[in-house]
């Protein structure tokens, strides 16, 4: 049987350096007999020469539009805005199944072109758990930014973070953090909720890499129900729990007003201010790399970080990790009647029938 042709398209979302397929992932596919085409990209954290070295075909940026019809177009973030019919099979985070802005326009393009969408968010195992996720690096990056914000607060910087950028690798980031902490006489204590999950383990590992005191909370510590006054007594609170049921909030505006509050930085890694079950009902919108911090209290300083693409801070490690998880399933693309593919396709078909 002829192996599938996988076409890695260049990301076009501003500042997005991550990729769904690292050079190592491309090598795995090529060695297994797949044809791999990789678009030139000025944003990809990996140089195209690394893909060429593993015998991937290098093609022009944006040329997926004219790729052979049987090519499977792989990406990470949304397609460039346009209106032409989509004829290919696509694998990427489309953000089109929860009636997000433009969802009908996008799905109608697939419907008109006869193409198919295998949304990365919905590639799940039998337990409905995503088979590939960026969670670990979201937690690691979120905790890193919280420590940097805390250290800068101690130095009187306002805002404590501004116009942040991605780092070449985690060692560069850790060097920056160690330097920032060394300028302060004390060290922060972190409290991580969801410490045993993907994101939480990343946050805990960041704290341990810096030899910082970290309180690791999970189900046992939160089963009594919030709000939790203990959060206010840590220097930094890292939320790594995405709540999908009606529970008491972890923290409230009233609790944060207590004069004895020690807490000065909150990072909401889960970042769900628009959801019905947000456990941190203290803010209404996400922050950004350009404006990372939202000042919640000026008199007793308190800043909040709620960035919805935290793994972009470390595009190399997050891409390598994600790609390693995903490539196991890309290797099964020759038979999409098995594995993660049938359910993803069935969901797509249900959704296009809703428009």
C-alpha positions in Angstrom: 0.0 0.0 0.0 1.3 3.5 -0.9 1.9 5.6 2.2 0.0 8.8 2.8 1.4 12.2 1.7 1.6 14.6 4.6 1.9 18.3 3.8 3.1 20.6 6.7 1.8 24.1 5.9 3.5 27.2 7.2 1.8 28.9 10.1 0.5 32.4 9.4 -0.8 33.5 12.8 1.4 36.4 14.0 4.2 35.3 16.4 3.3 31.6 16.2 6.6 29.8 16.0 5.3 26.4 17.0 4.7 23.6 14.6 2.7 20.3 14.6 5.6 18.4 13.1 9.3 18.8 14.2 12.2 17.6 12.1 12.4 14.5 14.2 8.7 13.8 13.6 9.2 14.3 9.9 12.1 11.8 10.0 9.9 9.2 11.8 7.3 9.6 9.0 9.8 9.5 6.1 11.6 6.5 7.6 8.1 4.7 7.7 7.6 5.4 4.0 5.5 8.5 4.1 6.0 11.4 1.7 6.5 14.6 3.7 6.3 18.0 2.2 7.3 21.0 4.4 6.5 24.6 3.5 9.2 27.2 3.8 8.4 29.4 6.9 10.0 32.4 8.5 8.1 31.7 11.7 8.8 28.0 12.3 11.2 27.6 15.3 13.0 24.9 13.3 15.2 25.8 10.3 14.0 24.2 7.0 17.5 22.8 6.5 16.7 20.4 9.4 13.7 19.1 7.5 15.7 18.7 4.3 18.3 16.7 6.2 15.7 14.0 7.0 14.6 13.9 3.3 11.4 15.9 3.6 10.5 17.8 0.5 10.8 21.6 0.9 8.0 23.5 -0.9 6.9 27.2 -1.1 4.9 28.8 1.7 1.2 28.6 1.1 1.5 26.1 -1.7 -0.8 23.6 0.1 -3.6 25.3 -1.8 -2.3 23.6 -4.9 -1.1 20.4 -3.3 -2.2 17.1 -4.8 -5.7 16.4 -3.7 -4.7 13.3 -1.8 -2.2 15.2 0.3 -3.2 15.5 4.0 -2.6 19.1 5.0 -1.2 19.3 8.6 -1.0 22.6 10.6 -1.4 23.9 14.1 -3.5 27.1 14.1 -6.2 28.5 11.9 -6.0 28.8 8.1 -5.5 32.2 6.5 -8.8 33.9 6.0 -10.2 33.3 2.5 -13.3 32.0 0.8 -12.2 29.4 -1.7 -13.6 25.8 -1.3 -11.4 23.4 0.7 -10.8 20.2 -1.1 -8.1 18.6 1.0 -8.1 16.6 4.3 -6.9 19.0 7.0 -5.5 18.3 10.5 -5.3 21.4 12.7 -7.0 23.3 15.6 -9.9 24.8 13.7 -11.8 26.3 16.7 -15.1 25.8 14.7 -17.1 23.3 16.8 -18.3 25.6 19.6 -19.8 28.3 17.3 -16.7 30.5 17.6 -16.5 33.5 15.3 -16.5 32.5 11.6 -17.2 28.9 12.3 -20.0 28.6 9.7 -17.9 30.3 7.0 -15.1 27.9 7.6 -17.2 24.7 7.6 -19.1 25.9 4.5 -15.7 26.0 2.7 -15.2 22.3 3.5 -18.7 21.5 2.5 -18.4 23.2 -0.8 -15.0 21.7 -1.6 -15.6 18.2 -0.3 -12.6 18.4 2.0 -12.5 17.0 5.5 -11.4 18.3 8.9 -9.7 16.2 11.6 -9.6 18.7 14.4 -6.6 18.3 16.7 -8.6 19.2 19.7 -10.9 16.2 19.1 -8.3 13.5 18.5 -9.1 11.6 21.6 -8.5 8.1 23.1 -11.2 5.7 24.5 -11.3 7.7 27.7 -12.0 10.9 25.7 -8.6 12.3 26.6 -6.6 14.2 24.0 -3.9 12.0 22.5 -1.7 15.1 22.0 -1.6 18.2 24.1 0.5 21.2 24.9 -0.6 21.2 28.6 2.8 20.5 30.2 4.4 23.5 28.6 1.5 25.7 29.2 1.9 25.1 32.9 5.7 25.5 32.7 5.5 28.7 30.8 2.7 30.1 33.0 4.6 29.5 36.1 7.7 31.0 34.6 5.9 34.2 33.7 4.4 34.4 37.2 7.8 34.1 38.8 9.2 36.8 36.5 6.3 39.1 37.3 6.7 38.5 41.0 10.4 39.3 40.9 9.8 42.5 38.8 7.1 43.5 41.3 9.6 43.3 44.1 11.8 45.7 42.1 8.9 48.2 41.7 8.4 47.6 38.0 5.1 48.7 36.6 3.8 46.8 34.8 5.8 43.9 36.0 5.7 42.3 32.5 5.4 44.1 29.1 5.5 42.8 25.5 7.0 39.4 26.3 8.6 37.3 23.6 9.3 33.6 23.0 12.6 32.1 24.2 15.0 29.9 22.1 14.7 27.1 24.7 13.9 26.5 28.3 17.5 26.9 29.4 17.5 30.5 28.1 14.3 31.1 30.0 15.6 29.6 33.2 18.7 31.8 33.0 16.5 34.9 32.8 14.4 33.8 35.8 17.4 32.9 38.0 18.9 36.4 37.2 15.6 38.1 38.1 15.2 36.1 41.4 18.8 36.9 42.4 18.0 40.6 42.5 15.4 40.0 45.3 16.2 39.3 48.9 13.4 36.7 49.4 11.9 33.9 47.3 8.3 33.4 46.4 6.1 30.5 47.4 3.9 29.1 44.7 0.5 27.3 45.1 -0.4 25.1 42.2 -4.0 23.7 41.9 -4.2 20.8 39.5 -0.6 19.8 40.4 -1.0 16.2 39.2 -2.3 17.0 35.7 -0.4 17.8 32.6 -0.3 21.6 33.1 0.1 21.3 36.8 3.1 19.0 36.5 4.7 21.6 34.2 4.2 24.4 36.7 5.6 22.3 39.6 8.6 21.3 37.5 9.3 25.0 36.8 9.2 25.8 40.5 11.5 22.9 41.3 14.0 23.9 38.5 14.3 27.2 40.4 14.5 25.5 43.8 11.3 27.4 44.9 8.9 26.3 47.5 5.7 25.0 45.9 2.5 23.7 47.4 1.0 21.0 45.2 -2.8 20.9 45.4 -5.0 18.5 43.6 -8.3 16.7 44.3 -7.5 15.8 47.9 -6.8 19.4 48.8 -9.8 20.9 46.9 -12.5 18.4 47.7 -13.8 20.5 50.6 -14.8 23.2 48.1 -13.7 26.8 47.7 -13.1 29.6 48.1 -9.7 28.8 49.6 -8.1 31.3 51.9 -4.8 29.4 51.6 -4.4 30.8 48.1 -4.1 34.3 49.5 -1.2 33.3 51.7 1.0 32.1 48.9 3.0 34.7 46.8 1.9 33.2 43.5 -1.2 31.2 42.6 -1.1 29.0 39.5 -4.5 27.6 38.4 -4.1 24.5 36.2 -7.7 23.2 36.5 -10.3 23.6 33.7 -13.6 23.1 35.5 -16.5 21.6 33.5 -19.1 21.4 36.3 -20.7 23.9 38.7 -18.4 24.2 41.6 -17.7 26.9 44.2 -14.9 29.2 42.9 -11.4 28.7 44.1 -11.1 32.4 44.9 -13.4 35.5 44.9 -13.0 39.2 44.6 -14.1 39.5 48.3 -11.4 37.1 49.4 -8.7 39.1 47.5 -9.7 42.3 49.3 -8.6 40.9 52.7 -5.9 43.2 54.1 -3.7 40.3 55.2 -3.4 38.9 51.6 0.1 38.0 50.7 -0.7 36.9 47.2 0.6 39.2 44.5 0.5 37.2 41.2 -2.2 34.9 39.8 -1.7 33.0 36.6 -4.7 31.2 35.1 -3.1 28.6 32.9 -6.5 27.1 32.1 -7.7 30.6 31.0 -11.4 30.2 30.6 -12.9 33.7 31.6 -15.8 33.2 29.1 -16.8 29.7 30.4 -19.8 29.0 32.6 -17.8 27.3 35.2 -14.7 29.6 35.5 -13.2 28.8 39.0 -11.6 32.3 39.0 -14.5 34.7 38.5 -12.3 37.7 39.1 -11.6 38.8 35.5 -13.5 38.9 32.2 -10.9 38.7 29.4 -7.6 37.1 28.5 -4.3 38.9 28.6 -1.8 38.8 25.8 2.0 38.6 25.1 1.9 42.3 24.3 0.0 43.1 27.6 0.6 40.1 29.8 -0.6 41.5 33.1 -4.0 42.8 34.4 -3.6 44.9 37.5 -6.4 43.7 39.9 -5.3 45.8 42.9 -3.2 48.9 43.0 -3.0 49.5 46.8 -2.0 46.0 47.7 -0.4 45.0 44.4 -2.0 42.1 42.7 -1.5 41.2 39.0 -3.2 38.5 36.9 -1.8 36.7 33.9 -4.3 34.8 31.7 -2.7 34.1 28.3 -4.4 31.4 26.1 -1.4 30.4 24.1 1.3 30.0 26.8 3.2 27.2 25.1 4.2 29.8 22.5 6.7 31.1 25.1 8.8 28.0 24.5 8.1 27.0 20.8 11.0 24.5 20.6 10.2 22.3 23.5 6.4 22.5 23.1 6.6 21.6 19.4 9.0 18.7 20.1 6.8 17.3 22.9 3.5 17.8 21.0 4.9 16.4 17.8 6.2 13.3 19.6 2.7 12.6 21.0 1.0 13.3 17.6 3.3 11.4 15.2 2.3 8.1 16.7 -1.2 8.7 15.3 0.0 10.3 12.0 1.7 6.9 11.4 -1.8 5.4 11.2 -3.1 7.7 8.5 -3.0 5.0 5.9 -6.0 3.4 7.6 -8.3 6.1 9.0 -11.0 3.5 9.8 -9.1 2.8 13.1 -7.6 4.8 15.9 -8.4 8.4 16.6 -9.6 9.2 13.1 -13.2 7.8 12.8 -14.6 9.7 15.7 -12.9 13.0 14.6 -14.4 12.5 11.1 -17.8 11.7 12.4 -17.8 14.8 14.6 -16.8 16.9 11.5 -19.7 15.5 9.5 -22.2 16.2 12.3 -21.0 19.8 12.5 -21.2 20.6 8.7 -24.7 19.3 8.8 -25.5 22.0 11.4 -24.8 24.9 8.9 
